[in-house]
Amino acid sequence: MGDIHDDKKYISGTIDLSSAVWQRAAGSAELAGPHLEIAFVQDGYVAMRSSEHPVDDQTLIFTPSEWEAFVLGAKDGEFDVM
């Protein structure tokens, strides 16, 4: 298998996350520990980070089609733990 290539690296530095409105899953405030947070940012991109380390260089950026595939997979149970 070849090396993994981040074909969105070029966009990571151009999206301004300073005004991003970060969201957590409903009900997560009652849970201890770090949480995943997402923000819908410019041009339909979605940013994801850990609340434990909320620094820009550790934020993942998803294209609109990647995010749609993720949401559809989650709704379909693709990520359910057996």
VENPEMO-V560709 format. One record per run of one state. SS is the DSSP state (2 for helix, 1 for strand, 0 for the rest). FROM is the first residue (numbers start at 1). TO is the last residue. If there is no record, write none. Layout:
BEGIN
{{SS:FROM:TO} {SS:FROM:TO}}
END
This chain:
BEGIN
{{0:1:8} {2:9:12} {0:13:22} {1:23:23} {0:24:27} {2:28:30} {0:31:35} {1:36:40} {0:41:41} {2:42:44} {0:45:45} {1:46:50} {2:51:53} {0:54:55} {2:56:58} {0:59:59} {1:60:62} {0:63:63} {2:64:75} {0:76:82}}
END
